[in-house]
Amino acid sequence: MVRSILGGLLLGAMLAGAAMAAGDAEVVDARATESGGTWSFQVTVRHPDTGWDHYADKWDVMAPDGTILGTRVLLHPHENEQPFTRSLSGVEIPDDVTEVLIRAHDNVDGYGQQVFRLELPR
């Protein structure tokens, strides 16, 4: 019984790893700071970039209702820099928004399954 449970957990972990290997771009960390009425974001993305044919090409900051508040376009692959962190400044966020959602995108598979929730330090 314990053996089958452990086997199931191992299989689940392997499938989760296979999904990541399939190309989902994933936000693994994010920070936000406010200055002068706008926000800056430092976002760390992991993706198995293989070069120009398949790489993480952007990430979005969204309001909880799905409205895109800002997009950081990534202009080149990061196959030798994983995970990698990039910033976006000048993002206007309505006063009533207390958390944002951040999602990553790649040029082959589109948006990853994972959405990163970030509570804003207001």
N, C-alpha and C positions, 0 to 999 in steps of 0.2 A: 504494500500500500504506500509506504513512505517512498519507496523506489519509484513508483509511478507518478507520485506528486512531484518529486524532484525531477524526473524525466520531463514532465509537463512544463515545469518552470524553466528548465534548460531549453526546451523547444521554443517556448515563448521568447526567451532572451535571444535565441538564435534568429527567430523570425523578426524580432525588433531590429537586430543588427542588420539583417538582410534588407529590411525596409530602408534603413539609413544608407546602406551601400547602394541601394537602387537609385539614390540621387536626391533625396529630400534635403533641402536646405533647412537648417535648424538654428534658431536663436538660442544661445546657451547662456547669455548674460546680457544685462543692459542696465544703464544708469542714466538718470536725468537730472539736470540742474536748470534752475530758472535764473535769468538775468535780464533786467530791463524789459520785462513783460513777454519775453519769448523764452523758449526752452531749447536746450542742447541735449543731444542723446549720444551716448557712447554704447554701441551695440556690438556684441561678439557673436559671430556666425561660424558655424561648422558645416562644411559640405565637402564631399569627396571630389573636388575639382580635378578634372583630368586635362585641362587646357582650354583653348578657345571653343572646342566643340561641346563642352559641358562644364559650366561653372555657375556659382552663385552670382547673380547679376543685379540684385537690388534687395532692399528691405523697406518695409512700410511701418510708420507709426500711425495707429488708428484709434479713434474714439471707441468706447464700448459698443456703440451702435453700428460700427463698421465704417464710419466716415474716415477716409484717409486724410490725415493731418499733415503728413510729410513723407517723402520718399527719398532714400539715399540710393542713387544709382552707382553700381560698382562697375568700373570701366574695364576691368581685366581679371583673368583667373588668379586664384591664390593657391595653386596646387602645392607650393612649397611653404605655405604659411597657414597652418590649420591648428586650432581655429584662429580667426583673425578679427580684429576690432577696427571699426571705422566710426566716424562721427557725423552728425548732422546738426546744424545750428539754425536758429531763426524760426523754429516751429511754433506757430501760434496755437495755443490750446485754450478753449473756453474755460472760464472760471469755475463752472459747475462740473468739469471733468476731473475726477480724482485719481483715475487710473487709465492707462493706455494699454493697447495690445500691439505687439510688434511681431510681424511675420516676415519670413525670408522667402526668396524666390530664386529659382535657377532657370537658365535659358532653355532647358529641355523639358523638365518635369513640372514647371510652374511653381505654385506656392506649396511649401511643405505642409505636412499635416499638423505640425505643432504651432501653437500660438503662445507667445511669451507675454504674461501679464506683469505690468510694472505699476506699482502704486507711486504716484507722484509725491515728492516731498514738499508738500504745501504748508 
